[in-house]
């Protein structure tokens, strides 16, 4: 299920990305950045306004999904309940302060859904706490919601203008 048109909408394009070596290189760069950076900016929308919120996240091994937690008393939670379309922006600016042309970023677009108590909640809460042990009590609080994001596409930007996209294969 696509969330928006592809940059390269050629009918031969398959999930999993571009083609061959370039596909593998883009995936590797995205994975490296996602594994290195523990936080992302969650982009939501509501009432005709965009919003950005910082979240601690964990991403699945195949890069097809992410998980994060948020208090239920926040605008972020309300907006997530109103509109499932989200983007997660992850960048390397902290490691490239001296040279902005070395900064890279990925925007992962997808759909968010709140996880109910049960096996899926426990599994994904475990992923998040494994990545962010300091959040263990927060994640387990009855006033915290856990959200799963199905990631449909990544846009990888380097040198502030070179954009490549990669589509994870459905897990």
C-alpha positions, 0 to 999 in steps of 0.5 A: 500500500503506497502512501504517496507517489514514487519519485520514479514512478516507472511501472517496473519498480519493485518493493525493496528499492531501486535496483541492484548495487545502488539499491543495496548502497542506499539501504546500507546508508539508511540502515547505518544512519537509523542505527546510529541515531537514537532519536527522530523528529516525528512529523504529524498534522492536524487542523491544517498545521504541521507539527514536529515532535522529538521521539526516541525510537527503535526500528526493525531489522528489516527497516520496515517499521519503527516504534516509539512511545508518547504520553496520552496527554499530549498534542502529539498523541491527539494528532496521531489518533486523528491522522495516521499519516506520519513521517520520521526524520533522522539526521546526522548533523550532530556528527558533522558540525564542521562540514554541513555538506557531510550531513545526511538525513532520511525521511521515513514515511508511513502510517502509525497505529497505537498498540493495544496491550498484548503480545505485539505490544510486549514485543515492540515495547521490548525493542524500544526499551532494549534501545532506550533502557532509560525509558523502561518505566515510561513505556510501561506507564498506564498513561503512555501509548506505544505506537507502531509505524509501518514504513512505506518509503525512505527518502535519503538526502545527502549534500543537501540536494541529492535525494534517493528513495528506498522502499523496504520490502513488506515484512 
